[in-house]
Amino acid sequence: CADVRPAPPLPSATAEYTAAWPQNALTAQIPRPDGGSVQYILDDSANGRCLIAMEGISEEETAAWVQVARTCGYAEVISETEAASTGMMFEKDGIVLSVAYSEGVLTLLIIAGASA
């Protein structure tokens, strides 16, 4: 029987449990959310990818951050909202930004050189 577990989002990165916002070329491309705190990061910026998981951020703070991202030039590619979660994808200058929010947890995946 084949192994059907999903692949990790960034297989070449190790989770770093930290409260510090990561400093790299990818995170420099996006605004930092005002609310919440960093829970962990998967920094694979050497390969053009970085994932940031935040906790303790409200739906209102997330919506305000999305507006800031739009003001910074990120264009929404797709957005889906369900009862308990919201997912969005944005693109700007070859940077794809995937945003997922659910019950106080915000996950940001930044991918360079991608096309949405």
Residue frames relative to the residue before (quaternion, step in Angstrom):
aa qw qx qy qz dx dy dz
C 1.0000 0.0000 0.0000 0.0000 0.00 0.00 0.00
A 0.4563 -0.7070 0.4742 0.2588 3.58 -0.83 0.96
D 0.4958 -0.6215 0.5210 0.3106 3.54 -1.22 0.63
V 0.1041 -0.8388 0.5340 0.0200 3.59 -0.49 1.17
R 0.3446 0.7289 -0.5195 0.2831 3.61 1.19 0.38
P 0.4985 -0.6477 0.4691 0.3344 3.58 -0.98 0.72
A 0.5255 -0.6175 0.4830 0.3305 3.55 -1.15 0.64
P 0.5317 -0.6047 0.4619 0.3718 3.60 -1.05 0.63
P 0.6119 -0.6045 0.3570 0.3643 3.60 -1.04 0.71
L 0.7848 0.0777 -0.0387 0.6136 3.60 1.09 -0.67
P 0.1852 -0.8540 0.4709 0.1212 3.60 0.34 1.21
S 0.7015 0.4556 -0.2858 0.4676 3.63 1.09 -0.48
A 0.6552 0.4735 -0.3172 0.4959 3.61 1.26 0.18
T 0.2969 -0.7271 0.5941 0.1738 3.52 -1.20 0.67
A 0.5173 -0.6394 0.4637 0.3295 3.58 -0.96 0.82
E 0.1068 -0.7583 0.6410 0.0517 3.52 -0.98 0.93
Y 0.2286 -0.7779 0.5743 0.1129 3.55 -0.50 1.22
T 0.2312 0.7645 -0.5454 0.2543 3.53 -0.34 1.32
A 0.3854 -0.6947 0.5474 0.2629 3.56 -1.22 0.39
A 0.5678 0.6219 -0.3690 0.3933 3.59 1.29 -0.13
W 0.4685 -0.6388 0.5347 0.2943 3.53 -1.07 0.84
P 0.4390 -0.7113 0.4687 0.2857 3.63 -0.75 0.93
Q 0.2422 -0.7532 0.5981 0.1273 3.54 -1.07 0.81
N 0.3519 0.6998 -0.5632 0.2632 3.56 -0.45 1.24
A 0.7285 -0.4415 0.2950 0.4330 3.57 -1.29 0.13
L 0.6552 0.5118 -0.3224 0.4526 3.62 1.08 -0.59
T 0.6934 0.4599 -0.2933 0.4708 3.59 0.83 -0.92
A 0.5745 0.5752 -0.3786 0.4425 3.59 1.20 -0.39
Q 0.6476 0.5455 -0.3039 0.4366 3.59 1.26 -0.41
I 0.7517 0.3434 -0.1988 0.5267 3.60 1.21 -0.30
P 0.5257 -0.5997 0.4775 0.3688 3.58 -1.17 0.43
R 0.4158 -0.6816 0.5401 0.2659 3.56 -1.16 0.63
P 0.4740 -0.6708 0.4805 0.3075 3.62 -0.84 0.89
D 0.4797 -0.6828 0.4781 0.2740 3.58 -1.06 0.79
G 0.7590 0.3669 -0.2006 0.4991 3.59 0.97 -0.76
G 0.7465 0.4325 -0.2935 0.4118 3.50 -1.35 0.07
S 0.2716 -0.7339 0.5914 0.1943 3.51 -1.35 -0.06
V 0.5634 -0.5918 0.4537 0.3557 3.53 -1.18 0.63
Q 0.2659 -0.7535 0.5862 0.1342 3.55 -0.97 0.97
Y 0.7484 -0.2261 0.1560 0.6037 3.56 0.93 -0.97
I 0.2154 -0.7523 0.6053 0.1459 3.54 -1.33 0.31
L 0.1741 -0.6947 0.6812 0.1519 3.49 -1.36 0.41
D 0.0538 -0.8361 0.5456 -0.0209 3.57 -0.10 1.30
D 0.1062 0.7589 -0.6271 0.1395 3.51 -0.40 1.32
S 0.1487 0.8450 -0.5009 0.1133 3.54 1.12 0.77
A 0.5577 0.5937 -0.3963 0.4237 3.63 1.15 -0.44
N 0.7387 0.3336 -0.1943 0.5526 3.57 1.23 -0.52
G 0.6288 -0.6053 0.3153 0.3724 3.58 1.24 0.44
R 0.6921 0.4269 -0.2877 0.5060 3.60 1.16 0.51
C 0.0723 0.7730 -0.6281 0.0528 3.55 -1.13 0.72
L 0.1234 -0.7786 0.6134 0.0485 3.55 -0.92 0.97
I 0.0762 -0.7784 0.6230 0.0122 3.56 -0.95 0.95
A 0.1095 -0.7776 0.6175 0.0460 3.58 -0.77 1.06
M 0.0812 -0.8031 0.5903 -0.0042 3.55 -0.76 1.11
E 0.1419 -0.7763 0.6078 0.0887 3.55 -1.19 0.56
G 0.7683 0.3713 -0.2652 0.4489 3.54 -1.29 0.35
I 0.5182 0.6037 -0.4299 0.4269 3.57 1.14 0.62
S 0.3935 -0.7428 0.4941 0.2218 3.56 -0.86 0.95
E 0.6524 -0.4916 0.4049 0.4109 3.52 -1.32 0.26
E 0.6446 0.5230 -0.3105 0.4631 3.60 1.05 -0.80
E 0.6543 0.4969 -0.3121 0.4771 3.60 0.99 -0.81
T 0.6302 0.5217 -0.3254 0.4741 3.56 1.07 -0.73
A 0.6532 0.5069 -0.3112 0.4685 3.60 0.93 -0.87
A 0.6412 0.5090 -0.3231 0.4747 3.60 1.00 -0.78
W 0.6415 0.5161 -0.3237 0.4662 3.59 1.00 -0.79
V 0.6183 0.5393 -0.3402 0.4595 3.60 1.00 -0.81
Q 0.6471 0.5108 -0.3233 0.4645 3.60 0.97 -0.81
V 0.6298 0.5152 -0.3315 0.4775 3.60 1.02 -0.75
A 0.6368 0.5237 -0.3286 0.4606 3.60 0.95 -0.83
R 0.6428 0.5080 -0.3181 0.4770 3.59 0.99 -0.80
T 0.6409 0.5227 -0.3168 0.4644 3.59 0.99 -0.85
C 0.6679 0.4902 -0.2834 0.4830 3.58 1.12 -0.68
G 0.6535 -0.5639 0.2957 0.4094 3.59 1.26 0.11
Y 0.4756 0.6532 -0.4626 0.3648 3.59 1.19 0.14
A 0.2216 -0.7826 0.5739 0.0953 3.55 -0.74 1.12
E 0.4354 -0.6979 0.5082 0.2552 3.55 -0.90 0.96
V 0.2543 -0.7656 0.5785 0.1205 3.53 -0.86 1.04
I 0.7767 -0.1249 0.1223 0.6052 3.56 0.96 -0.91
S 0.0288 -0.7811 0.6238 0.0047 3.54 -1.21 0.58
E 0.0098 -0.7793 0.6263 -0.0195 3.55 -1.01 0.89
T 0.0446 -0.7893 0.6123 0.0114 3.57 -0.93 0.90
E 0.0718 -0.7630 0.6419 0.0251 3.51 -1.03 0.94
A 0.7704 -0.3731 0.2362 0.4598 3.57 -1.26 0.02
A 0.8247 0.2445 -0.1056 0.4989 3.61 0.84 -0.91
S 0.8101 0.2096 -0.0988 0.5386 3.62 1.18 -0.17
T 0.1699 -0.7451 0.6356 0.1092 3.49 -1.38 0.39
G 0.0435 -0.7812 0.6225 0.0181 3.56 -1.06 0.80
M 0.0035 -0.7956 0.6046 -0.0387 3.55 -0.97 0.90
M 0.1264 -0.7546 0.6343 0.1103 3.54 -1.25 0.43
F 0.0947 -0.7855 0.6116 0.0030 3.53 -0.97 1.01
E 0.1155 -0.7821 0.6081 0.0717 3.54 -1.27 0.42
K 0.1269 0.7608 -0.6296 0.0928 3.53 -1.15 0.79
D 0.8682 -0.0957 0.0520 0.4841 3.56 -0.84 1.04
G 0.7548 -0.4023 0.2160 0.4708 3.59 0.83 0.95
I 0.6004 0.5024 -0.3695 0.5005 3.59 1.29 0.19
V 0.1417 -0.7583 0.6314 0.0788 3.56 -0.84 1.01
L 0.1177 -0.7866 0.6060 0.0138 3.53 -0.90 1.04
S 0.1123 -0.7843 0.6096 0.0246 3.55 -0.58 1.22
V 0.0907 -0.8098 0.5795 -0.0164 3.57 -0.76 1.12
A 0.0203 0.7810 -0.6235 0.0315 3.57 -0.88 0.97
Y 0.0183 -0.7959 0.6047 -0.0208 3.57 -0.90 0.97
S 0.1856 0.7570 -0.6149 0.1201 3.54 -1.04 0.87
E 0.8757 -0.1416 0.0742 0.4556 3.54 -0.88 1.07
G 0.8110 -0.3098 0.1347 0.4777 3.56 0.63 1.15
V 0.6682 0.4445 -0.2953 0.5184 3.58 1.28 0.04
L 0.0752 -0.7792 0.6222 0.0038 3.56 -0.86 1.08
T 0.0708 -0.7833 0.6174 0.0155 3.56 -0.84 1.02
L 0.0995 -0.7837 0.6130 0.0123 3.54 -0.87 1.08
L 0.0548 -0.7650 0.6414 0.0194 3.56 -0.88 0.97
I 0.1197 -0.7874 0.6044 0.0200 3.55 -0.67 1.18
I 0.0113 -0.7962 0.6039 -0.0359 3.58 -0.79 1.05
A 0.2297 -0.7752 0.5768 0.1166 3.57 -0.76 1.08
G 0.8223 0.2643 -0.1907 0.4664 3.53 -1.18 0.63
A 0.5384 0.6091 -0.3996 0.4235 3.55 1.24 0.40
S 0.2301 -0.7349 0.6145 0.1711 3.51 -1.31 0.19
A 0.3781 -0.7509 0.4986 0.2110 3.56 -0.75 1.05
